[in-house]
Amino acid sequence: MRIEILGDITQVETFASGRGIREMARLQKAYGRGNWRKRKGVAEVRLADGRVRLAEIHWYEASGIGRKEYKIKRFLD
């Protein structure tokens, strides 16, 4: 699902890091070595069909690499 994040992401939490990330080998191969963390937060998103919804989103993040692979986990509105 293609999404566009509108505005800032709020209520950001880290819920996995280091060995707690099952996808670590794939992330390092695709984007490079780094201090990877799996994070979640709340943001307004624009869906592919143009609708704007409030959603909980998850992504991977590493210092020097940035945020990668956003995905919607659930809608909050």
KOLMAR-301270 format. One line per 10 residues: for each residue x, y, z of N, C-alpha, C, O. Coordinates in steps of 0.1 Angstrom, whole numbers, plus 5000, padded with zeros to 4 digits. Layout:
BEGIN
X Y Z X Y Z X Y Z X Y Z  ...
END
This chain:
BEGIN
5009 4988 5000 5000 5000 5000 5009 5012 5000 5017 5014 5009  5007 5021 4990 5015 5033 4989 5009 5044 4998 4997 5047 4997  5017 5050 5007 5011 5061 5016 5021 5073 5015 5032 5072 5011  5015 5084 5019 5022 5097 5020 5019 5102 5034 5008 5103 5038  5030 5104 5042 5028 5109 5056 5026 5124 5055 5034 5131 5049  5016 5129 5062 5012 5143 5062 5016 5149 5076 5011 5144 5086  5024 5159 5076 5028 5164 5089 5038 5156 5097 5045 5147 5091  5038 5158 5110 5048 5151 5119 5042 5138 5124 5030 5136 5125  5051 5129 5128 5047 5117 5134 5048 5119 5149 5058 5124 5154  5037 5116 5156 5037 5119 5171 5037 5105 5178 5035 5095 5172
5038 5106 5191 5038 5094 5200 5048 5083 5195 5044 5072 5195  5060 5088 5192 5070 5079 5187 5076 5070 5198 5079 5075 5209  5077 5057 5196 5082 5048 5205 5091 5038 5198 5089 5035 5186  5102 5034 5204 5111 5023 5199 5106 5010 5206 5105 5010 5219  5103 5000 5199 5098 4988 5205 5107 4976 5202 5105 4965 5207  5117 4977 5194 5127 4967 5192 5140 4973 5187 5140 4983 5179  5151 4967 5191 5164 4972 5186 5174 4961 5186 5172 4951 5193  5185 4962 5179 5196 4952 5179 5190 4938 5175 5184 4936 5165  5193 4928 5184 5190 4915 5181 5175 4912 5182 5170 4902 5178  5167 4922 5187 5152 4920 5188 5146 4922 5174 5134 4920 5173
5153 4927 5164 5148 4929 5151 5150 4916 5142 5162 4913 5139  5140 4909 5138 5141 4897 5131 5147 4900 5117 5153 4891 5111  5144 4911 5111 5148 4915 5098 5162 4921 5097 5165 4927 5086  5170 4920 5107 5183 4927 5107 5192 4924 5096 5197 4933 5090  5194 4911 5092 5203 4908 5081 5198 4914 5068 5206 4919 5060  5185 4914 5065 5179 4919 5053 5181 4935 5053 5185 4940 5043  5179 4941 5064 5181 4956 5065 5195 4960 5062 5198 4969 5055  5204 4953 5068 5218 4956 5066 5223 4953 5052 5231 4961 5047  5217 4943 5046 5221 4940 5032 5215 4951 5023 5222 4955 5013  5203 4955 5025 5196 4965 5016 5201 4979 5019 5203 4987 5009
5203 4983 5031 5206 4998 5034 5219 5000 5041 5224 5012 5041  5226 4990 5046 5239 4992 5052 5238 4989 5067 5228 4989 5073  5250 4988 5073 5251 4985 5087 5248 4998 5095 5251 5009 5091  5241 4996 5107 5238 5008 5115 5232 5003 5128 5229 4991 5130  5229 5012 5136 5222 5009 5149 5207 5009 5146 5200 5019 5149  5202 4998 5141 5188 4997 5136 5178 4996 5148 5181 4989 5158  5167 5003 5147 5156 5003 5156 5143 5001 5149 5141 5007 5138  5134 4994 5155 5120 4993 5149 5112 5003 5158 5111 5002 5170  5105 5012 5151 5097 5022 5158 5083 5023 5153 5079 5018 5143  5075 5029 5162 5061 5032 5158 5056 5045 5162 5063 5051 5171
5046 5051 5156 5041 5064 5159 5027 5066 5153 5022 5057 5146  5021 5077 5155 5008 5081 5149 5010 5093 5140 5017 5102 5143  5003 5092 5128 5004 5103 5119 4992 5102 5109 4985 5092 5108  4989 5114 5103 4979 5114 5093 4986 5110 5080 4997 5114 5077  4979 5101 5073 4985 5096 5060 4975 5097 5049 4963 5097 5051  4980 5099 5037 4972 5100 5025 4974 5087 5018 4985 5083 5014  4963 5080 5016 4963 5067 5009 4963 5068 4994 4962 5079 4989  4966 5057 4987 4967 5058 4973 4954 5063 4966 4955 5069 4955  4943 5061 4972 4930 5066 4966 4927 5080 4970 4916 5085 4966  4936 5087 4977 4934 5101 4981 4928 5104 4994 4928 5115 4999
4923 5093 5001 4917 5095 5014 4928 5099 5024 4939 5093 5024  4924 5107 5034 4933 5110 5045 4928 5104 5058 4917 5106 5062  4937 5096 5065 4932 5089 5077 4943 5090 5087 4955 5093 5084  4939 5089 5100 4949 5088 5111 4952 5074 5113 4944 5065 5114  4965 5071 5114 4970 5057 5114 4982 5055 5123 4990 5065 5125  4983 5043 5129 4995 5039 5136 5004 5033 5125 5000 5024 5117  5016 5039 5124 5026 5034 5114 5038 5028 5121 5042 5033 5132  5045 5019 5114 5057 5013 5119 5068 5015 5108 5064 5016 5096  5080 5016 5113 5091 5017 5103 5104 5013 5110 5105 5011 5122  5115 5011 5102 5128 5009 5107 5136 5022 5105 5134 5029 5096
5146 5024 5115 5153 5036 5115 5167 5033 5120 5169 5025 5129  5177 5040 5114 5191 5039 5118 5198 5052 5117 5195 5059 5107  5207 5055 5126 5214 5068 5125 5223 5068 5113 5230 5058 5109  5223 5079 5106 5231 5081 5094 5224 5075 5081 5229 5077 5070  5214 5067 5083 5207 5060 5072 5193 5066 5070 5188 5068 5059  5186 5068 5081 5173 5074 5081 5162 5064 5083 5164 5052 5087  5149 5068 5081 5137 5060 5082 5135 5052 5069 5136 5058 5058  5131 5040 5070 5129 5031 5059 5117 5022 5061 5114 5019 5073  5110 5019 5050 5099 5009 5050 5087 5012 5059 5084 5004 5069  5081 5023 5057 5069 5027 5065 5058 5017 5061 5056 5013 5050
5050 5013 5071 5038 5005 5069 5027 5009 5079 5030 5012 5091  5015 5008 5074 5003 5011 5083 5000 4998 5091 4998 4987 5085  4998 4999 5104 4995 4988 5112 4980 4988 5115 4973 4977 5115  4974 5000 5117 4960 5001 5120 4955 5015 5118 4963 5024 5120  4943 5017 5115 4937 5030 5114 4931 5034 5128 4925 5025 5135  4932 5046 5132 4928 5051 5145 4915 5060 5144 4910 5064 5155  4910 5062 5132 4898 5070 5131 4886 5062 5126 4875 5068 5125
END
